[in-house]
């Protein structure tokens, strides 16, 4: 902040709407309402938004709860559906498919984690595939849904769910929520960012209407434009393209093949120069191709994506260019970047919206209740930036693992996949893989977004095998172990087949648009 500043943060200017801008505005308006914070959001109706994601992770339901919203209320307003897992089709090799579910696998034997039991059985050829041990995976494959029990009786009943929604409708929904709580919206473009000399203190925003806005805190939600954090404040950018070479995406929605059959899962299908997503909504299917421009041209990408459509295209193709990475400093002076303006990691694991949430939650957590002097803010800003970098790095490593572990070695599989198998990995990821190979240890570092079951999903399904396991596992007789896990697989399959069809669950919950 300014060196002579002595006022607390009581006025916020948000630059940019879309998912990030309206999630931020709605959250601050609701969670800080007792502090008397005024919030103004500037967006131009003439400027389109990227519409970050249509798929989420279970943390999104925590965001709904923080605003007092019911998840099914949001689904109804956004043509939303339930998401239990992500199907990875062809990532290990063509013809191979597995689910990344939200929840636990199998069961534990006292202090022995399931993956140690599974690894021991795997060496005997009796383990089966991991999908068989996950309720979310089996429900998703069956096209069915049941809500997790409040008091699970056994480990495999611990599962979670996220949502798919129309991101544009979600922004409209949150705009109404925010404006009802006093957020002021201005339809205009930013003409100039005003600063105090060469300092990192923003003094105001001049709009193309001629109006100048002033606030105590500025939040950059301008997407890839990064109008404040990078263009004005020159925060710098950490580029991860050498690890995540995909730098473009083309999106193209289509009509569903069968409107009555809505799969409660996202699909990621490996293609020659990247991967294609399929996200089922109530009224359409979202499709896209994330690819490397070094390995595929835009026209060829559009043609390849059209070949993936299951129904008539509902719009023109929309090509987006991006860089994988993040700004060097997320909070600079009196400006914080949230959403795409802060950084971008491809939507392979649906983390874009959760990164918005993490940015908002940290900002609220560090919100100063004293005069916002530079000395008072300095430790808060430093910790906000440190945590933000670590959060991005943890997700980065998990996404890199998908690429580096691929087994797509066929002549038709493309040069991208060979590059990803052979590229040097971040030290943090190399260390994690080594620990799992040596002893079946799933190492968790600080600020992780993905926990033991998710890492097991990748290790086990990509064929990264543990060389040993918890020695306590050897105390369980193999015949007894095989019998128990066989019953677990049968129970999960039986429960999943008897569950309610996904669309019927939406109808019963009053969530059909």
Secondary structure as UniProt FT lines:
FT   TURN            3..4
FT   STRAND          11..15
FT   HELIX           18..31
FT   HELIX           33..35
FT   STRAND          38..43
FT   TURN            45..46
FT   HELIX           59..66
FT   TURN            67..68
FT   HELIX           71..78
FT   STRAND          81..83
FT   STRAND          85..89
FT   TURN            94..95
FT   STRAND          97..101
FT   TURN            110..111
FT   HELIX           114..124
FT   HELIX           130..133
FT   HELIX           135..142
FT   STRAND          144..145
FT   TURN            150..151
FT   HELIX           155..157
FT   STRAND          162..164
FT   HELIX           167..179
FT   TURN            180..182
FT   STRAND          184..187
FT   STRAND          190..195
FT   TURN            197..198
FT   STRAND          202..207
FT   TURN            208..209
FT   STRAND          212..213
FT   STRAND          217..220
FT   HELIX           223..225
FT   HELIX           227..232
FT   STRAND          237..239
FT   TURN            241..243
FT   STRAND          248..251
FT   TURN            259..260
FT   STRAND          265..271
FT   TURN            272..273
FT   STRAND          274..280
FT   STRAND          285..291
FT   TURN            293..295
FT   HELIX           298..306
FT   TURN            307..308
FT   STRAND          318..321
FT   STRAND          325..327
FT   STRAND          331..332
FT   TURN            333..334
FT   STRAND          335..337
FT   HELIX           339..341
FT   STRAND          343..344
FT   HELIX           347..349
FT   HELIX           352..365
FT   HELIX           374..404
FT   TURN            411..412
FT   HELIX           415..422
FT   HELIX           427..439
FT   TURN            446..447
FT   HELIX           452..462
FT   HELIX           471..475
FT   HELIX           478..498
FT   STRAND          500..501
FT   HELIX           502..508
FT   TURN            509..510
//
